[in-house]
Amino acid sequence: MAAQPSSSKTPASGGRYLPCVFFVLFSALLFIGGTAAALYLVFVEYSGVRNIWLLACGAPVAVVLLGLFVIYTLYGRFGRPLRQIFSAIDAVAEGNLAVRVPADNSPQFGELIKRFNKMVAELERAEQQRRNLTADIAHELRTPLHLIQGNLEGLLDGVYQPTPEHLTATLEETRLLTRLVNDLQTLSLAETGQLPLHPARFLAADLLQDLAASFAARAATLGIELDTRLADPEQPITADYDRLDQVLSNLMANALRHTPPGGRITLEAGAGEGRGVRIQVIDTGSGIPAEDLPFVFDRFWRGDRSRSERTHSGLGLAIARQLILAHGGKITVESVVGAGTRFIIDLPAPA
């Protein structure tokens, strides 16, 4: 009894497609017959020969040949590019980001293929950056973790005595790890647009004077002259004061690190593009080689290729760039080896 409903549905389901089949067959016959009649009339018009067998036998053959030619032409124009695009999409879905669709100059697919290849290239670049980031993080974490592990094992084995020096060295490594993790979190939030900003209106003069006061003692100890220049003492800025101070503090710390005794660091604020504000940090330090300039804002980039200097995480400039972008501004760098470096921050007009 249970099988009866199942068997009763089969004819119904098959019957639903019969009208579609009849419609397709009728359309095909109508197309072939109509085209054959049109060809026959054209032939009669220009040749004067009236032969019904031409309509019955010759015209359908001509229609078939014409159809094959049209199909081949349409496949070359539409089918082949679509097949290549679909194959590339399948390859990307399987993880092959090196695939590219051959260039096509057709107006239908040329721009589509160009943008598809650009998208895949960006995905490949992002994947490579992700791998590089993983390798860089592993490199940065490995050294402090090994030092902490070595110190603790030495204390447990009695090789080291729990003196303040050994404990302080271990504590410094934990602080380095904490700073690295905090910087990574800040950078991640800034890149995803989730870092909270608290914009306020203040004077550029106040920000630069606070920075100069913060770094004056350190600059004097290193024998570096610190200068502040203001085009307009009343020039306002609308930004997150703490985040902008963080950016400029990082640039100042870098300038002090790479400027020799007797050098100069200048903090400068003035009018920028449109009604915006431009802040510059200029030093007379060692400079950055031209081949390194495109990478100074990358994560973990350092001028020290050996990475022997471990007092900072290598994320400061990457964070600075993201913080300025979050404010709707931009940051650029100009440098000449042996002459110094200039970091330029352009912020939008105050609200």
Phi, psi and omega in degrees: 000326183291339183279345185294316179300324181296313182291332180288339181278338186295310178298324181295316181294323178289326181293337181294333184269349181299316177300323179296318180297313179298322180294318180295315180297316179298318179296319180295314179297319179296319180295312182296315181296318180294317179295319178298317179297320179296316178296320179298315179297319177296317180297315180296321183297320186262340181254335181080359181269125179249105183226114182294334179290333174297320177292323185283325187245314187284320184297315177301324178297317179296323179295318179297315179297319178297319179297319179296320179296317180295318180297316180297319180294316180295323178295317179296326183273325185242316187294312183296312177299321179295319178298319178294320178295316180296322178296320178294321178297317177298320179295319178295319179298331178274000176101004179269097182269003178271355182289146175220148176271131179303143182298144180224128183269004181292146180293338182282322189236353184302309181291323179298314180294320180299316181288326177296314179297322178295319178298315181294322178297320177294320177297319179295319179294319179296321178294320178295321177296322178297317179294318178296321179296317178299316179294321180293317179297317178299320180295317183290327181279333187298313186296307179297324179295319178296320179294317178297315179297317180296317179296317181292319178294323177296322177293318180292324181276356181082005178292319176250150172266146180289061180278160178303328181295312180293320179293322179295320178298318178294320179296321179296323178293322176294324177294322177297318177297316180299317179296320180296315180295317179297319179295319178297320179294316178299316181295318180297316179295320180293319181293328180267004178072020182255002180282121182289134176244147180235078184293143177213163180261126180210173181269140176299327180298320180295318180297313182292324178293322177296318178296315180299320179293324181292325186255001184298313183296316180295318179297319179296321179297322180276356181075033181248134179278133181246125185234147178233131180232131181233120177289326180218108181299341181257015183290125182269158174226138172247107184195174172282110187301313184296318181291320178293322175297323177297317179298309183292327177296321177296317178295322178294317179298319177296318180297317179296326182290331186247008178254127182284164176305140183090355180277184183223142172236130183241128171259124187227138177228138180196191181287140179249207181291137183064235176254019183282184182240137177242126177243134182232143172241113187241131177230165178249041184275204187287340179082172181239131178301148183301325181289343179266345185303321180293349188246004187294336180263007177283155178297137175063017175286137175219147174293335177277102184296330181281347181057034179282339180272119191240021182278350176222162190278343185084010180251356187301313182288326176297318178294317180302316180297315182294323179293321178291320176298323179296334177274000182082015181251196177212156179228132180229169182222141173232139183204148175228127181300127179086350182248333178131181185225145178231117173261129185241123178246123176249119179251149179295167182300143179301141181287000000 
